């Protein structure tokens, strides 16, 4: 093509320009968030939004951390850890059955479970709300675990089944010849070999549930039981006009995932992309 | 399927092992099936049952009203406007996100050393919860204290400043912009993977034949991305149809229903107006709309399940 020098020059200019432009688009809201979190309420009203904070003052952080923030944090950790462990175990078991066992309706049941990915969780909201009340679990952290595990299962079973289908059959045969039953084969062969698949679903579901809002919002109501996304919501309701304090809470709730991300970007990006089945 | 284990006909196994083998699938599947039955299937059915009631959800005075709620839904302009907003969200998600994501994927594909760090930073919005983003952008758009209007003012476009979330003309667009801002990097990474899977030998060979980078991109790489693109569209449409969190946090569906979605409308009926019966009708209606659109869409993209 004759235009190639021109194209090369445009490329040389366009790539950094567009790259930096989107970097600005991405970071400007975060800059606003972090900068404002260091301002006093007074300052946020009087000075320009884009003015740097007068001092690197951690007052907002102190007052937020001295409030019930850590309770929300603790609840989030507990709910997410229990849910993710259960998701890994339960979906691995189901995936093992789908990938390696012969039984009637194998494919039909698998299809049905995978179809669960499309169901909008909002249709389950009211019945689950009523059910949770009946079970006496309303306003407890444990109310969240059932819905969290169940709604994460379709995609997790799907990913792990695909994964386990790749595990060489010879290993299974060898274990069987050694006298292993299905349970031993599952725990000694498949579970250890599914490490990468399990870590993908742990990362994906961990992040999704860490950020989950609607179930937590509907199934819990008091500070003692609510999770981090609700911390933002509750603070927002309480301090409507204290923008710096609210943005401090937003910053603090985002921090754990950002720190995790700093340690394993590739893994987290890959884990999140596993959700490209769910969106 | 071919990959189902073929068990050798070993008559040697004892009775206990045999029955264990017969029941093994059931045992392995039981926890998953049980949880899905309780938390997905039962609620799905129950929602349709509740849709036939007139009930505020509190007392025991639930009244069976048959299909009255469904008749109401059919002529409820608020619901159909909300559904229309879902469709707008879906269309704009695709139209805005796909081209930008593709451009960024190409940019990073050519950015050399900087591409890794840029990709990592671009991806940050996806780690944020929608509540965090919702609250952040509520202030970002704020009419008096918001940095957006300040920014417009700064670059001399002050006359464009608006009450972004408080104006019925802008609220939906303002929220869609945030959705796009968050999800563009997701599709970008998807497209990057698609581009990376383009065989290098082919572009080398094309170059030897005198094809320019531009030609290779338009004539070869872009067609190669077709499958990825289809997956991306399916994902973004299905995501848009059941969207809730961000809009609920930013506008609550308002002002005057201008940014109402099916899910926020359902929520409002149940938990604000305490019309649990009618709210369930809205939820079930939403389910039907989503399933209908999703199945049409999936029919058009059979590669959905084989992707990734």
Interface residues (C-beta under 8 A of the other chain):
Chain A: X1 X3 X4 X7 X11 X14 X15 X16 X18 X19 X22 X23 X25 X26 X27 X28 X29 X30 X32 X33 X36 X44 X45 X48 X49 X50 X89 X90 X91 X93 X94 X96 X97 X99 X100 X101 X102 X103 X106 X107 X109 X113 X114 X116 X118 X119 X120 X121 X122 X123 X124 X125 X126 X127 X128 X130 X131 X146 X147 X149 X150 X151 X153 X154 X157 X165 X169 X172 X181 X182 X183 X186 X207 X210 X211 X212 X213 X214 X218 X228 X229 X230 X232 X233 X236 X243 X246 X247 X250 X253 X254 X257 X258 X261 X265 X268 X269 X272 X273 X274 X276 X277 X278 X279
Chain B: X1 X3 X4 X5 X6 X7 X17 X20 X21 X24 X25 X26 X28 X29 X31 X32 X33 X35 X36 X38 X39 X40 X42 X43 X44 X46 X47 X50 X57 X103 X104 X107 X108 X110 X111 X114 X118 X119 X120 X121 X122 X123 X124 X125 X126 X127 X128 X129 X130 X131 X132 X135 X136 X137 X139 X140 X145 X146 X147 X150 X151 X154 X181 X185 X186 X189 X190 X193 X210 X211 X212 X213 X214 X215 X231 X235 X236 X238 X239 X241 X242 X244 X245 X249 X262 X263 X266 X267 X270 X271 X276 X279 X280 X283 X284 X286 X287 X290 X291 X294 X305 X307 X308
